[in-house]
Amino acid sequence: MIDWRLIGPLFPLFGLSLLILGGLSLPAMLTQALFIVLGLVLFFLVGRYPFEQHRLLSRYYLIAVVVLLLLPYIFGVATRGAIRWIPLGPYSLQPSELVKPLLIIVMADYLSRWRRGFNLKSFLVYLSLLLVPFALIFKQPDLGTSLVVAAIWLGLLLAARIPGRQLMAFLLLILLALPLGFKLLQPYQKQRLLSFTNPYADPAGSGYQVIQSLIAVGSGGWWGQGLGRGSQSQLQFLPENHTDFIFSAVAEELGLLAAALLILSYWWLLRRLLEIAKNCSDEFGRLLVTGVLAMFWFQTGVTIGMNLGLMPVTGITLPLVSSGGSSLLGTMVSLGLVSSVGRGNLLSRRL
């Protein structure tokens, strides 16, 4: 049985993605269409597989995560100073995007086993589940994806029903470690994080992306300048218009109403994820869906906020809309896990 309330929001997102990419680059649109089809196939395959069975494979998934994240350092090719992709013929694979659903499974499995008697040792082991993949991704360097992984980790920790005093102590340790994390950033990453408060202080440097994004959003009006007619998008003033700043491209060429449709589609999807999590009696299944919810909430909120100048530029793509096969496939596998949990909820109610 198809959960139309889960899959329904995907179609307007896919439609807007193909529409705006078609106006920016026809080859990008065709590639995106191919990966949408592949993603839907994976969604239904993963959705049919009982989610409980993933617990038996959790250790192997953890090994797969480490192996996948090491591959770019062995076979990867440097692109704009980063080693994130592995060339595969005409396409490229970004392992850091594919490991997200695997990490959600591993983290959810661990927390579901330790929700009673969670102590400092348990927390340190759970912290290691973050630090190893985080370090491998951060070193590429890929600040955006490493922050998404951290958001998944933190979202699951908050949802794990750990006793309040213990949770507050763990959160305090995390807050104390944040200054150290900031020191580890590259100079350009620090500048990006700080420049969003006043991008006009360096309009030709660190503030350039935000300024061009705001111009693109503001110039779209209600109906947009027309597909393929956006001055910022088409004349290459708007950087990364098919990935990080695709929301601005949508707002500029298709207008405020299309941007509102995009946001409403995400709201619809997030609401359905929350419903499935609430209705799940299995702790592992509940945490699985929560991890996917945290991933979507963080990526969507930060990317749209980044495009509107409300968040720092961190290089995070818009799920299901931005161009990128690895991101789309990883996201569809994650949604397939949610579909499997929802299917399990339905079967348990019937029994």
One Martini backbone bead per residue (centre of mass of N, CA, C, O) as a GRO file, in nm:
protein
  351
    1MET     BB    1   0.095   0.038   0.024
    2ILE     BB    2   0.056   0.371  -0.047
    3ASP     BB    3   0.189   0.669   0.091
    4TRP     BB    4   0.063   0.968  -0.010
    5ARG     BB    5   0.156   1.158   0.230
    6LEU     BB    6   0.461   1.100   0.161
    7ILE     BB    7   0.480   1.114  -0.167
    8GLY     BB    8   0.328   1.374  -0.252
    9PRO     BB    9   0.551   1.606  -0.191
   10LEU     BB   10   0.759   1.514  -0.413
   11PHE     BB   11   0.634   1.616  -0.684
   12PRO     BB   12   0.667   1.927  -0.656
   13LEU     BB   13   0.973   1.908  -0.610
   14PHE     BB   14   1.046   1.769  -0.875
   15GLY     BB   15   0.913   1.974  -1.064
   16LEU     BB   16   1.081   2.223  -0.979
   17SER     BB   17   1.354   2.103  -1.038
   18LEU     BB   18   1.316   2.048  -1.347
   19LEU     BB   19   1.231   2.331  -1.427
   20ILE     BB   20   1.483   2.496  -1.330
   21LEU     BB   21   1.701   2.316  -1.469
   22GLY     BB   22   1.595   2.361  -1.759
   23GLY     BB   23   1.668   2.675  -1.749
   24LEU     BB   24   1.983   2.623  -1.685
   25SER     BB   25   2.016   2.292  -1.767
   26LEU     BB   26   1.954   2.027  -1.959
   27PRO     BB   27   2.154   1.808  -1.858
   28ALA     BB   28   2.075   1.841  -1.557
   29MET     BB   29   1.779   1.756  -1.593
   30LEU     BB   30   1.826   1.470  -1.710
   31THR     BB   31   1.989   1.365  -1.471
   32GLN     BB   32   1.772   1.416  -1.258
   33ALA     BB   33   1.556   1.232  -1.382
   34LEU     BB   34   1.714   0.971  -1.353
   35PHE     BB   35   1.745   0.990  -1.034
   36ILE     BB   36   1.447   0.990  -0.970
   37VAL     BB   37   1.386   0.709  -1.072
   38LEU     BB   38   1.595   0.563  -0.894
   39GLY     BB   39   1.485   0.672  -0.624
   40LEU     BB   40   1.202   0.541  -0.643
   41VAL     BB   41   1.300   0.253  -0.649
   42LEU     BB   42   1.443   0.262  -0.373
   43PHE     BB   43   1.201   0.346  -0.205
   44PHE     BB   44   1.032   0.082  -0.256
   45LEU     BB   45   1.241  -0.126  -0.169
   46VAL     BB   46   1.292  -0.022   0.121
   47GLY     BB   47   0.985  -0.011   0.205
   48ARG     BB   48   0.955  -0.340   0.185
   49TYR     BB   49   1.162  -0.354   0.405
   50PRO     BB   50   1.208  -0.446   0.713
   51PHE     BB   51   1.329  -0.237   0.955
   52GLU     BB   52   1.425  -0.445   1.176
   53GLN     BB   53   1.660  -0.579   1.001
   54HIS     BB   54   1.876  -0.349   1.032
   55ARG     BB   55   1.988  -0.428   1.312
   56LEU     BB   56   2.155  -0.680   1.205
   57LEU     BB   57   2.339  -0.458   1.014
   58SER     BB   58   2.473  -0.224   1.174
   59ARG     BB   59   2.777  -0.298   1.182
   60TYR     BB   60   2.811  -0.305   0.872
   61TYR     BB   61   2.729  -0.011   0.825
   62LEU     BB   62   2.967   0.113   0.979
   63ILE     BB   63   3.183   0.003   0.794
   64ALA     BB   64   3.069   0.129   0.533
   65VAL     BB   65   3.106   0.421   0.616
   66VAL     BB   66   3.414   0.422   0.640
   67VAL     BB   67   3.478   0.321   0.357
   68LEU     BB   68   3.330   0.540   0.193
   69LEU     BB   69   3.494   0.786   0.329
   70LEU     BB   70   3.779   0.678   0.213
   71LEU     BB   71   3.759   0.678  -0.100
   72PRO     BB   72   3.830   0.978  -0.177
   73TYR     BB   73   4.136   0.945  -0.073
   74ILE     BB   74   4.193   0.730  -0.311
   75PHE     BB   75   3.984   0.808  -0.581
   76GLY     BB   76   3.974   1.098  -0.575
   77VAL     BB   77   3.899   1.431  -0.702
   78ALA     BB   78   3.995   1.743  -0.719
   79THR     BB   79   3.746   2.009  -0.644
   80ARG     BB   80   3.792   2.308  -0.545
   81GLY     BB   81   3.978   2.178  -0.299
   82ALA     BB   82   3.801   1.909  -0.302
   83ILE     BB   83   3.743   1.562  -0.169
   84ARG     BB   84   3.421   1.411  -0.259
   85TRP     BB   85   3.464   1.262  -0.537
   86ILE     BB   86   3.387   0.985  -0.757
   87PRO     BB   87   3.465   0.874  -1.055
   88LEU     BB   88   3.190   0.750  -1.295
   89GLY     BB   89   3.245   0.842  -1.563
   90PRO     BB   90   2.994   1.076  -1.624
   91TYR     BB   91   2.997   1.047  -1.319
   92SER     BB   92   2.951   1.107  -0.958
   93LEU     BB   93   3.049   1.021  -0.625
   94GLN     BB   94   2.904   1.096  -0.291
   95PRO     BB   95   2.945   0.937   0.000
   96SER     BB   96   2.835   1.142   0.220
   97GLU     BB   97   2.535   1.106   0.117
   98LEU     BB   98   2.505   0.784   0.148
   99VAL     BB   99   2.557   0.764   0.475
  100LYS     BB  100   2.311   0.880   0.620
  101PRO     BB  101   2.116   0.631   0.648
  102LEU     BB  102   2.328   0.456   0.795
  103LEU     BB  103   2.365   0.642   1.042
  104ILE     BB  104   2.075   0.636   1.138
  105ILE     BB  105   2.071   0.336   1.200
  106VAL     BB  106   2.308   0.320   1.399
  107MET     BB  107   2.208   0.535   1.605
  108ALA     BB  108   1.924   0.417   1.659
  109ASP     BB  109   2.019   0.144   1.762
  110TYR     BB  110   2.185   0.237   2.003
  111LEU     BB  111   1.965   0.407   2.155
  112SER     BB  112   1.747   0.176   2.178
  113ARG     BB  113   1.941   0.004   2.376
  114TRP     BB  114   2.011   0.277   2.587
  115ARG     BB  115   1.754   0.415   2.722
  116ARG     BB  116   1.849   0.236   2.955
  117GLY     BB  117   2.126   0.341   3.120
  118PHE     BB  118   2.235   0.616   3.036
  119ASN     BB  119   2.574   0.713   3.022
  120LEU     BB  120   2.884   0.827   2.979
  121LYS     BB  121   2.978   0.584   2.816
  122SER     BB  122   2.746   0.588   2.616
  123PHE     BB  123   2.800   0.874   2.513
  124LEU     BB  124   3.091   0.826   2.404
  125VAL     BB  125   3.008   0.616   2.198
  126TYR     BB  126   2.806   0.796   2.050
  127LEU     BB  127   3.017   1.015   1.981
  128SER     BB  128   3.189   0.829   1.793
  129LEU     BB  129   2.962   0.808   1.571
  130LEU     BB  130   3.034   1.106   1.490
  131LEU     BB  131   3.345   1.171   1.475
  132VAL     BB  132   3.438   0.992   1.246
  133PRO     BB  133   3.258   1.098   1.007
  134PHE     BB  134   3.303   1.397   1.058
  135ALA     BB  135   3.610   1.402   1.007
  136LEU     BB  136   3.607   1.283   0.715
  137ILE     BB  137   3.428   1.513   0.599
  138PHE     BB  138   3.571   1.772   0.702
  139LYS     BB  139   3.854   1.704   0.552
  140GLN     BB  140   3.787   1.739   0.238
  141PRO     BB  141   3.601   1.973   0.254
  142ASP     BB  142   3.262   1.947   0.444
  143LEU     BB  143   3.066   2.133   0.629
  144GLY     BB  144   2.770   2.077   0.558
  145THR     BB  145   2.756   1.764   0.594
  146SER     BB  146   2.873   1.758   0.883
  147LEU     BB  147   2.631   1.919   1.003
  148VAL     BB  148   2.412   1.715   0.932
  149VAL     BB  149   2.525   1.484   1.100
  150ALA     BB  150   2.508   1.642   1.368
  151ALA     BB  151   2.198   1.685   1.358
  152ILE     BB  152   2.122   1.391   1.371
  153TRP     BB  153   2.261   1.323   1.637
  154LEU     BB  154   2.111   1.537   1.812
  155GLY     BB  155   1.818   1.459   1.745
  156LEU     BB  156   1.841   1.173   1.868
  157LEU     BB  157   1.926   1.252   2.153
  158LEU     BB  158   1.661   1.421   2.215
  159ALA     BB  159   1.465   1.157   2.137
  160ALA     BB  160   1.574   0.919   2.356
  161ARG     BB  161   1.472   0.948   2.656
  162ILE     BB  162   1.659   1.091   2.840
  163PRO     BB  163   1.730   1.194   3.123
  164GLY     BB  164   1.737   1.524   3.198
  165ARG     BB  165   2.010   1.553   3.352
  166GLN     BB  166   2.183   1.403   3.149
  167LEU     BB  167   2.117   1.572   2.901
  168MET     BB  168   2.221   1.845   3.013
  169ALA     BB  169   2.514   1.751   3.049
  170PHE     BB  170   2.567   1.680   2.751
  171LEU     BB  171   2.500   1.962   2.634
  172LEU     BB  172   2.721   2.111   2.789
  173LEU     BB  173   2.959   1.967   2.657
  174ILE     BB  174   2.893   2.065   2.371
  175LEU     BB  175   2.914   2.372   2.425
  176LEU     BB  176   3.215   2.364   2.521
  177ALA     BB  177   3.315   2.250   2.225
  178LEU     BB  178   3.253   2.476   2.011
  179PRO     BB  179   3.511   2.657   2.010
  180LEU     BB  180   3.692   2.431   1.898
  181GLY     BB  181   3.541   2.396   1.630
  182PHE     BB  182   3.596   2.684   1.523
  183LYS     BB  183   3.914   2.653   1.514
  184LEU     BB  184   3.902   2.422   1.279
  185LEU     BB  185   3.845   2.619   1.078
  186GLN     BB  186   3.867   2.773   0.804
  187PRO     BB  187   3.898   3.095   0.719
  188TYR     BB  188   3.660   3.095   0.508
  189GLN     BB  189   3.453   2.965   0.703
  190LYS     BB  190   3.453   3.184   0.918
  191GLN     BB  191   3.370   3.416   0.730
  192ARG     BB  192   3.095   3.298   0.649
  193LEU     BB  193   2.972   3.283   0.938
  194LEU     BB  194   3.012   3.606   0.990
  195SER     BB  195   2.899   3.765   0.724
  196PHE     BB  196   2.577   3.742   0.752
  197THR     BB  197   2.539   3.998   0.936
  198ASN     BB  198   2.739   4.164   0.703
  199PRO     BB  199   2.782   4.138   0.371
  200TYR     BB  200   2.863   4.452   0.299
  201ALA     BB  201   3.159   4.444   0.415
  202ASP     BB  202   3.208   4.208   0.165
  203PRO     BB  203   3.080   4.213  -0.146
  204ALA     BB  204   3.337   4.065  -0.311
  205GLY     BB  205   3.338   3.825  -0.107
  206SER     BB  206   3.182   3.679   0.153
  207GLY     BB  207   2.904   3.849   0.060
  208TYR     BB  208   2.827   3.779  -0.238
  209GLN     BB  209   2.623   3.542  -0.228
  210VAL     BB  210   2.405   3.678  -0.055
  211ILE     BB  211   2.350   3.925  -0.230
  212GLN     BB  212   2.269   3.774  -0.493
  213SER     BB  213   2.038   3.617  -0.362
  214LEU     BB  214   1.863   3.862  -0.276
  215ILE     BB  215   1.827   3.976  -0.557
  216ALA     BB  216   1.685   3.732  -0.679
  217VAL     BB  217   1.442   3.719  -0.487
  218GLY     BB  218   1.346   4.023  -0.523
  219SER     BB  219   1.310   4.007  -0.854
  220GLY     BB  220   1.065   3.797  -0.886
  221GLY     BB  221   0.822   3.819  -0.734
  222TRP     BB  222   0.528   3.658  -0.789
  223TRP     BB  223   0.603   3.529  -1.105
  224GLY     BB  224   0.856   3.615  -1.221
  225GLN     BB  225   1.083   3.637  -1.505
  226GLY     BB  226   1.120   3.357  -1.610
  227LEU     BB  227   1.213   3.095  -1.777
  228GLY     BB  228   1.547   3.172  -1.846
  229ARG     BB  229   1.535   3.509  -1.730
  230GLY     BB  230   1.730   3.530  -1.504
  231SER     BB  231   1.981   3.740  -1.435
  232GLN     BB  232   2.139   3.596  -1.208
  233SER     BB  233   2.129   3.304  -1.320
  234GLN     BB  234   2.213   3.340  -1.633
  235LEU     BB  235   2.474   3.547  -1.564
  236GLN     BB  236   2.632   3.424  -1.304
  237PHE     BB  237   2.584   3.578  -1.027
  238LEU     BB  238   2.466   3.319  -0.917
  239PRO     BB  239   2.583   3.093  -0.719
  240GLU     BB  240   2.503   2.777  -0.727
  241ASN     BB  241   2.206   2.759  -0.883
  242HIS     BB  242   2.175   2.418  -0.871
  243THR     BB  243   2.219   2.403  -0.548
  244ASP     BB  244   2.254   2.602  -0.293
  245PHE     BB  245   2.081   2.842  -0.484
  246ILE     BB  246   1.796   2.732  -0.594
  247PHE     BB  247   1.584   2.899  -0.445
  248SER     BB  248   1.657   3.169  -0.583
  249ALA     BB  249   1.596   3.071  -0.870
  250VAL     BB  250   1.299   3.016  -0.823
  251ALA     BB  251   1.218   3.303  -0.727
  252GLU     BB  252   1.314   3.454  -0.985
  253GLU     BB  253   1.168   3.277  -1.225
  254LEU     BB  254   0.881   3.180  -1.056
  255GLY     BB  255   0.845   3.303  -0.778
  256LEU     BB  256   0.677   3.323  -0.480
  257LEU     BB  257   0.470   3.093  -0.529
  258ALA     BB  258   0.680   2.871  -0.582
  259ALA     BB  259   0.829   2.903  -0.313
  260ALA     BB  260   0.578   2.838  -0.141
  261LEU     BB  261   0.531   2.554  -0.253
  262LEU     BB  262   0.799   2.441  -0.155
  263ILE     BB  263   0.755   2.493   0.150
  264LEU     BB  264   0.484   2.334   0.175
  265SER     BB  265   0.600   2.061   0.092
  266TYR     BB  266   0.789   2.036   0.334
  267TRP     BB  267   0.574   2.060   0.551
  268TRP     BB  268   0.418   1.808   0.466
  269LEU     BB  269   0.651   1.609   0.505
  270LEU     BB  270   0.724   1.671   0.803
  271ARG     BB  271   0.446   1.603   0.916
  272ARG     BB  272   0.448   1.303   0.833
  273LEU     BB  273   0.698   1.221   0.989
  274LEU     BB  274   0.583   1.292   1.267
  275GLU     BB  275   0.342   1.096   1.260
  276ILE     BB  276   0.502   0.832   1.234
  277ALA     BB  277   0.667   0.865   1.494
  278LYS     BB  278   0.421   0.881   1.694
  279ASN     BB  279   0.292   0.588   1.588
  280CYS     BB  280   0.544   0.446   1.705
  281SER     BB  281   0.623   0.168   1.922
  282ASP     BB  282   0.903   0.147   1.810
  283GLU     BB  283   1.203   0.273   1.894
  284PHE     BB  284   1.368   0.235   1.638
  285GLY     BB  285   1.159   0.352   1.440
  286ARG     BB  286   1.131   0.630   1.571
  287LEU     BB  287   1.434   0.708   1.534
  288LEU     BB  288   1.454   0.684   1.234
  289VAL     BB  289   1.250   0.909   1.167
  290THR     BB  290   1.389   1.130   1.333
  291GLY     BB  291   1.650   1.139   1.168
  292VAL     BB  292   1.514   1.227   0.903
  293LEU     BB  293   1.381   1.479   1.018
  294ALA     BB  294   1.643   1.623   1.102
  295MET     BB  295   1.766   1.636   0.822
  296PHE     BB  296   1.542   1.796   0.679
  297TRP     BB  297   1.516   2.037   0.868
  298PHE     BB  298   1.807   2.135   0.844
  299GLN     BB  299   1.849   2.157   0.537
  300THR     BB  300   1.605   2.336   0.475
  301GLY     BB  301   1.646   2.570   0.677
  302VAL     BB  302   1.939   2.648   0.601
  303THR     BB  303   1.911   2.689   0.293
  304ILE     BB  304   1.685   2.899   0.292
  305GLY     BB  305   1.824   3.091   0.493
  306MET     BB  306   2.074   3.137   0.313
  307ASN     BB  307   1.910   3.260   0.068
  308LEU     BB  308   1.792   3.496   0.286
  309GLY     BB  309   2.026   3.578   0.501
  310LEU     BB  310   1.973   3.398   0.789
  311MET     BB  311   2.224   3.220   0.711
  312PRO     BB  312   2.499   3.071   0.673
  313VAL     BB  313   2.737   2.970   0.449
  314THR     BB  314   2.769   2.590   0.407
  315GLY     BB  315   2.694   2.394   0.162
  316ILE     BB  316   2.379   2.324   0.142
  317THR     BB  317   2.137   2.133   0.013
  318LEU     BB  318   1.828   2.081  -0.143
  319PRO     BB  319   1.609   1.854  -0.097
  320LEU     BB  320   1.508   1.716  -0.415
  321VAL     BB  321   1.618   1.982  -0.589
  322SER     BB  322   1.894   1.969  -0.610
  323SER     BB  323   2.161   1.899  -0.778
  324GLY     BB  324   2.216   1.544  -0.726
  325GLY     BB  325   2.246   1.209  -0.708
  326SER     BB  326   2.348   1.130  -0.424
  327SER     BB  327   2.147   1.298  -0.262
  328LEU     BB  328   1.887   1.174  -0.377
  329LEU     BB  329   1.940   0.877  -0.304
  330GLY     BB  330   1.982   0.915   0.001
  331THR     BB  331   1.701   1.041   0.052
  332MET     BB  332   1.525   0.803  -0.061
  333VAL     BB  333   1.625   0.593   0.139
  334SER     BB  334   1.529   0.741   0.391
  335LEU     BB  335   1.225   0.738   0.303
  336GLY     BB  336   1.208   0.431   0.289
  337LEU     BB  337   1.237   0.388   0.592
  338VAL     BB  338   0.980   0.539   0.664
  339SER     BB  339   0.788   0.360   0.501
  340SER     BB  340   0.849   0.103   0.662
  341VAL     BB  341   0.746   0.209   0.932
  342GLY     BB  342   0.458   0.278   0.838
  343ARG     BB  343   0.391  -0.011   0.754
  344GLY     BB  344   0.433  -0.134   1.036
  345ASN     BB  345   0.213   0.028   1.177
  346LEU     BB  346  -0.025  -0.081   1.009
  347LEU     BB  347   0.014  -0.386   1.073
  348SER     BB  348  -0.008  -0.363   1.387
  349ARG     BB  349  -0.304  -0.253   1.388
  350ARG     BB  350  -0.433  -0.501   1.245
  351LEU     BB  351  -0.330  -0.706   1.478
   0.00000   0.00000   0.00000
